Structures are given as C-alpha cells and as structure tokens.
C-alpha cells in the first residue's frame, strides 16, 4: 500500500510474481519428488476420466451431458484448483496458521498479510492438477488457440473463486477457534459439486451452486461459455470472482481484529 493506504495493484502483481518464482525454485530443487507428485496427481485424475468414458459409453449421456462436456468440466475444475494451490498454497492451511499464532511474521511485513500468507507457499501436487486440464483439452475435438485462451481465462476466474471460498472457510477460525472440520467439508462439497453434471443434482440444491458453494461459476457457467465461445460473458465471470475475493478478504480483515498473537519471532526469506 502507498502512504495514503491505497492498494497498488502493480506492486502486488510484482510481489505475487516474486513469491511464485521463489516457491517454484524451492520445489524444483527436488526434481524427482516434484515430478513424482505432479505425474501422480495427473494419473489419479486420468483414472476418473477413464471411469467416465466407460460410464458414458454405456449410458449415452449423464443428465444430458456427453463425454466431452464432462471432460471440459473436469478440465476446468482441475486446472482452476491447481492454479489456486500453485499460486496461493496456504489457502487451506490458513486456519492452522491462525490457530498456532503464526500470523505474526506476516503482520510485521509491509505487504498485506492476507496476500502474503496465502502466496508464501505452493503445493507441488497442484502442478499436476493444473497441467491435467490442458492435457484433457489436447485430446478433445475442436481445441484451438481461441479455446485455449478462453479456457485459461475461465480457469483463472475459477482459481480465484476456489481460493476465496477456501480462505473464507479457513478464516472462520478467527471466530470459531477451530474451523478445520467446517473447512474440510466446504472443500469436499465444492469439489464434488464442481466435478459432476449440474443436472444430476436436485433442483432444490442448485441455489448453493451460485452462492455458498459456487460450483456454478467454476464449472457449469464456464462450460456453457466454452461450448459457445461466449466471450462477452468472460468479464462477468471475472467480476463474480472479484466479488468472492473481496468477500474473503473482508472476512479475513474482520477476523484479524480478533487475532491473538502467538508472540513468535521468525523470519521469511
């Protein structure tokens, strides 16, 4: 922030780029472990793709979704999830950091603590999730530069939503003392809802997909945008992602006023 307290987007983009570079350099020092975890996650995801291929070949479609539709949903969700954990690796560790009183080191640094703590780590296996979505697209018909660009923008929006919802759930630790079980439930439900056709769920549940567990903005609406190359809807989805990010940030800042220091002294390089 500058002296007037206003956020400088360019400065934070440079900070995120520097944090990403430092995290990447740290993980690639152990190349074998890095490659094993990345390819392991890709193989795990590929097993589900094989399951859907068999299922749809026998059933014809699931809830009106064909194999290509389901694979695009999986690709979007996987890459969005991967980006969120590659760029903001502490997004699901925030609660434990708060509980242990380890926010102190971030509060003493000039960057915003919310951005700083989330970006201070990367998850190695998430690189496999990130790459898997693009690998899926490479095998789907009709994939060209325009669809790749559209897919990337949609996945970035989904990544922001994933990170926002996860960090908001973790920030409830400020108020509940231990939000771990709730955060884990949010993670499982959001992922499960995002990986399956919307039409298989009861209509009475679908309001959740556009509010508390926004699978609709991660997978279902982006699928329609991707199918139809509906570029005008992209800014709308990115604006929705910004709203979720603002909500997560606001909840963190509100909780920070209740934070009790762990009196820890530490440094980050």
C-alpha positions in Angstrom: 0.0 0.0 0.0 1.1 3.6 -0.5 1.2 6.3 2.1 -2.4 7.0 1.7 -3.3 3.3 2.4 -4.4 2.5 -1.2 -3.5 -0.8 -2.7 -1.2 -0.6 -5.7 -2.2 -3.5 -8.0 1.0 -3.4 -10.0 3.1 -3.7 -6.8 1.1 -6.7 -5.7 1.3 -8.3 -9.0 5.1 -8.0 -8.8 5.0 -9.4 -5.3 2.9 -12.4 -6.4 5.3 -13.0 -9.3 8.3 -12.9 -7.0 6.6 -15.2 -4.5 5.7 -17.6 -7.3 9.3 -17.7 -8.6 10.7 -18.3 -5.1 8.2 -21.1 -4.4 8.9 -22.7 -7.8 12.7 -22.6 -7.3 12.2 -24.2 -3.9 10.2 -27.1 -5.2 12.2 -27.9 -8.3 15.3 -28.3 -6.2 13.9 -31.8 -5.5 13.1 -32.6 -9.1 12.4 -36.3 -8.7 9.9 -35.7 -5.8 8.4 -32.8 -7.8 7.9 -35.0 -10.9 6.5 -37.9 -9.0 3.9 -35.8 -7.2 2.9 -34.0 -10.4 2.5 -37.1 -12.5 0.9 -39.0 -9.6 -1.8 -36.4 -9.4 -2.3 -36.5 -13.2 -2.6 -40.3 -13.2 -5.1 -40.0 -10.3 -7.2 -37.6 -12.4 -6.8 -39.8 -15.5 -8.4 -42.7 -13.7 -11.6 -40.7 -13.2 -11.6 -39.8 -16.9 -11.4 -43.5 -17.7 -14.3 -44.2 -15.4 -16.5 -41.5 -17.1 -15.5 -42.8 -20.6 -16.8 -46.3 -19.7 -19.9 -45.0 -17.9 -21.0 -42.6 -20.7 -20.2 -45.2 -23.4 -22.8 -47.4 -21.8 -25.3 -44.8 -20.7 -25.0 -42.5 -23.7 -25.1 -39.3 -21.5 -25.5 -38.3 -17.9 -28.1 -35.7 -17.2 -27.8 -34.5 -20.8 -24.0 -34.2 -20.5 -21.9 -36.1 -23.1 -18.3 -37.2 -22.6 -16.8 -34.0 -24.0 -19.0 -31.9 -21.6 -17.9 -33.9 -18.6 -14.3 -33.7 -19.6 -14.4 -29.9 -20.0 -15.9 -29.7 -16.5 -13.1 -31.9 -15.2 -10.5 -29.9 -17.1 -11.9 -26.5 -15.8 -12.2 -27.7 -12.2 -8.8 -29.4 -12.2 -6.9 -26.5 -13.7 -8.7 -23.9 -11.5 -8.0 -26.0 -8.4 -4.4 -26.4 -9.5 -3.8 -22.7 -10.1 -5.3 -21.8 -6.8 -2.9 -24.1 -4.9 0.1 -23.3 -7.1 -0.3 -19.5 -6.5 -1.8 -19.5 -3.1 -0.5 -22.7 -1.5 -1.6 -21.8 2.1 -5.2 -21.3 1.1 -6.2 -24.5 3.0 -3.6 -24.0 5.8 -4.7 -20.6 6.8 -6.8 -21.8 9.8 -3.9 -23.8 11.3 -1.6 -20.8 10.9 -4.1 -18.7 12.7 -4.6 -21.3 15.5 -0.9 -21.6 16.1 -0.4 -17.8 16.3 1.9 -17.8 13.3 0.4 -14.8 11.5 2.8 -12.6 13.5 5.6 -12.8 10.9 3.3 -11.8 8.1 1.8 -8.9 10.2 5.2 -7.4 10.6 5.9 -7.3 6.9 4.9 -4.4 4.6 2.7 -6.4 2.3 -0.9 -7.1 3.1 -1.0 -10.2 5.4 -3.8 -11.9 3.6 -2.0 -11.9 0.2 1.4 -12.5 1.9 0.4 -15.6 3.9 -1.6 -17.2 1.0 1.2 -16.7 -1.5 4.1 -17.8 0.7 3.7 -21.5 -0.3 3.0 -23.6 -3.3 1.6 -27.1 -3.4 3.6 -29.5 -5.6 0.9 -31.9 -6.5 -1.3 -29.0 -7.6 1.0 -28.6 -10.7 -0.4 -31.9 -11.8 -3.9 -30.7 -11.4 -3.0 -27.5 -13.4 -1.4 -29.4 -16.2 -4.2 -32.1 -16.4 -6.8 -29.7 -17.6 -4.7 -28.7 -20.6 -3.8 -32.3 -21.3 -7.5 -33.1 -21.4 -8.1 -30.3 -23.9 -5.4 -31.6 -26.1 -7.4 -34.7 -26.7 -10.8 -33.1 -27.2 -12.0 -32.2 -30.6 -12.1 -28.5 -31.7 -9.4 -27.3 -29.4 -7.6 -24.3 -30.9 -5.8 -21.2 -29.8 -9.1 -19.3 -29.2 -10.4 -22.1 -27.0 -7.1 -22.4 -25.1 -7.2 -18.7 -24.4 -10.8 -18.8 -23.3 -10.1 -21.8 -21.1 -7.2 -20.1 -19.4 -9.3 -17.0 -18.5 -12.2 -19.2 -17.2 -9.7 -21.3 -15.2 -8.2 -18.2 -13.7 -11.6 -17.0 -12.6 -12.3 -20.4 -11.1 -9.0 -20.3 -9.3 -9.8 -17.0 -7.6 -13.2 -18.4 -6.6 -11.7 -21.6 -5.2 -9.1 -19.6 -3.2 -11.7 -17.2 -2.0 -14.1 -19.8 -0.7 -11.4 -21.9 0.9 -9.7 -19.0 2.6 -13.1 -17.7 3.8 -13.8 -21.0 5.4 -10.4 -21.1 7.0 -10.8 -17.5 8.2 -13.7 -18.7 10.3 -11.0 -19.9 12.7 -10.8 -16.4 14.0 -14.4 -16.7 15.2 -14.8 -20.4 15.9 -11.4 -21.3 17.3 -11.2 -24.4 15.1 -12.9 -24.2 11.7 -11.0 -27.3 10.4 -13.9 -29.7 10.1 -16.1 -27.0 8.5 -13.3 -26.0 6.1 -12.8 -29.7 5.1 -16.5 -30.1 4.5 -16.6 -27.0 2.3 -13.6 -28.3 0.3 -15.1 -31.7 -0.3 -18.6 -30.4 -1.2 -17.3 -27.7 -3.5 -15.0 -30.1 -5.4 -17.7 -32.8 -5.6 -20.4 -30.4 -6.9 -17.9 -29.0 -9.5 -16.9 -32.3 -10.9 -20.3 -33.7 -11.8 -23.0 -32.5 -14.2 -25.3 -29.9 -12.6 -28.4 -31.7 -13.8 -27.8 -34.8 -11.7 -28.4 -32.8 -8.5 -31.8 -32.0 -7.1 -33.1 -28.6 -8.3 -33.7 -27.6 -4.7 -29.9 -27.8 -4.1 -28.9 -25.7 -7.1 -29.1 -22.4 -5.3 -26.0 -23.5 -3.4 -24.1 -23.6 -6.7 -24.3 -19.9 -7.1 -23.9 -18.8 -3.5 -22.1 -20.6 -0.7 -20.6 -23.4 -2.8 -20.2 -21.6 -6.2 -19.6 -24.6 -8.5 -21.9 -22.9 -11.0 -19.2 -20.1 -11.5 -16.3 -22.6 -11.5 -17.7 -25.3 -13.9 -21.3 -25.0 -15.1 -21.5 -21.5 -16.5 -17.9 -21.7 -17.8 -18.8 -24.9 -19.6 -21.5 -23.1 -21.5 -19.2 -20.2 -22.2 -16.5 -22.6 -23.5 -19.0 -24.5 -25.6 -20.4 -21.4 -27.3 -17.2 -19.3 -27.3 -19.2 -16.7 -25.5 -16.5 -14.1 -24.9 -18.9 -11.3 -23.6 -19.7 -13.4 -20.5 -16.0 -13.7 -19.5 -15.8 -10.3 -17.9 -19.0 -11.1 -16.0 -17.4 -14.3 -14.6 -14.2 -12.5 -13.7 -16.3 -9.8 -11.9 -18.1 -12.5 -9.9 -14.7 -14.0 -9.0 -13.6 -10.5 -7.8 -16.8 -10.3 -5.6 -15.9 -13.6 -3.9 -12.3 -12.4 -3.4 -13.5 -9.2 -1.8 -15.8 -11.1 0.5 -13.0 -13.5 1.6 -10.7 -10.5 2.1 -13.3 -8.7 4.2 -13.9 -11.7 6.4 -10.2 -12.1 7.0 -9.8 -8.5 7.9 -12.8 -8.7 10.3 -11.3 -11.8 11.9 -7.9 -10.2 12.2 -9.2 -7.7 14.7 -9.9 -10.7 17.0 -6.5 -12.3 16.4 -4.3 -13.1 19.4 -0.6 -13.0 18.7 1.4 -16.2 19.3 4.4 -14.0 20.4 6.5 -15.8 17.8 9.6 -14.3 16.3 10.6 -15.5 12.9 11.9 -14.5 9.5 11.0 -15.3 5.9 13.5 -15.2 3.1 
